[in-house]
């Protein structure tokens, strides 16, 4: 199992509230992560069928992947639109108030971590002029309450009258909020 998949398993297990996994278990394979709950019936996948804490155990892996990937792609689209409008405060608000971002500090060659609303706002407002941002999703999994995503980000900003492009891999965990929307709870990138 790759180190990245192990990190996803650890982060997902830390990010859930106690009791959420009752009657459930996690099974990891080298190619996927599945959350399975005991069930005696199958039904068609509709958004209305999925409650706040219901796992997508009644659906095939292909159905779960399509539904979760659609949610992620919509959130990514909205985030990129805000970035391209130059509304970096709106980008920051895609993160939960208690979210954490883990990233490398290339100047010091050290890993960095920021947590909380004020730090995340400062982080995003510190970017130069937005030029382009592409988020490529490679893998999606989890539940409708917490979706993990593995992918590649290509972001271009302008500062000092020059364009600077950063390409890195990421692992993001989107958590469903009480209003039914999603916010980023954990963002790890290289």
C-alpha positions, -999 to 999 in steps of 0.1 A, spaced: 0 0 0 14 34 -9 23 60 17 -3 84 3 -31 58 8 -20 51 43 -20 89 50 -55 91 36 -67 63 59 -52 79 89 -66 113 82 -100 100 74 -101 80 107 -90 111 127 -116 133 110 -148 115 119 -168 120 151 -169 91 176 -196 66 170 -198 72 132 -183 38 124 -207 17 145 -217 -14 125 -191 -4 99 -155 -11 90 -128 2 68 -112 -20 42 -81 -7 23 -67 -22 -8 -37 -9 -28 -61 5 -54 -90 18 -34 -105 27 0 -140 14 7 -163 21 37 -187 -8 41 -218 -10 63 -240 -41 68 -271 -40 47 -297 -64 34 -310 -44 5 -300 -24 -26 -316 8 -39 -309 33 -66 -286 62 -59 -303 95 -54 -292 125 -34 -325 124 -15 -317 89 -2 -285 99 15 -289 114 50 -262 133 69 -247 102 85 -257 74 61 -229 56 44 -231 48 7 -229 11 15 -259 1 -6 -244 13 -38 -218 -2 -62 -183 12 -61 -190 28 -96 -222 45 -83 -204 58 -52 -175 71 -72 -197 89 -97 -218 106 -70 -188 117 -49 -167 128 -79 -196 149 -91 -198 167 -57 -160 172 -57 -159 185 -93 -187 210 -86 -169 223 -55 -136 225 -74 -154 244 -102 -168 270 -78 -134 274 -60 -116 280 -93 -142 305 -104 -137 325 -72 -99 323 -78 -102 335 -114 -124 364 -103 -96 374 -79 -118 368 -49 -93 351 -27 -114 356 4 -141 335 -13 -115 308 -20 -105 309 17 -141 304 27 -142 270 9 -123 259 41 -141 251 74 -133 275 102 -113 247 119 -96 234 88 -59 226 85 -36 231 55 -3 211 54 23 223 28 60 225 22 79 257 29 104 258 0 125 285 15 132 267 48 128 231 34 104 224 63 69 212 64 43 238 75 9 236 90 -17 263 94 -51 259 111 -82 280 116 -101 307 99 -76 336 105 -46 316 93 -64 303 62 -77 337 53 -42 352 56 -27 323 36 -51 328 6 -50 366 8 -12 364 5 -13 352 -31 -4 374 -60 -27 382 -89 -46 350 -99 -38 339 -134 -49 302 -138 -58 273 -116 -65 237 -127 -75 209 -103 -72 174 -117 -89 147 -97 -72 113 -98 -92 94 -71 -122 101 -50 -137 81 -21 -153 81 13 -189 89 21 -212 118 15 -203 131 50 -165 131 43 -151 129 8 -114 123 3 -97 134 -30 -63 127 -45 -52 149 -74 -29 174 -89 -31 212 -87 -16 236 -112 -18 272 -100 -4 303 -116 -2 337 -99 15 369 -109 38 388 -85 69 410 -92 55 414 -127 61 377 -135 39 347 -137 48 319 -112 33 284 -117 32 258 -90 23 221 -97 18 198 -68 -1 167 -57 -28 170 -31 -50 151 -7 -81 170 4 -110 160 27 -143 177 21 -167 175 51 -204 180 48 -217 209 68 -250 212 87 -265 232 58 -258 203 34 -229 221 17 -192 211 18 -161 227 33 -125 216 31 -115 202 65 -80 190 56 -57 201 26 -23 185 22 -2 193 -8 34 190 -21 
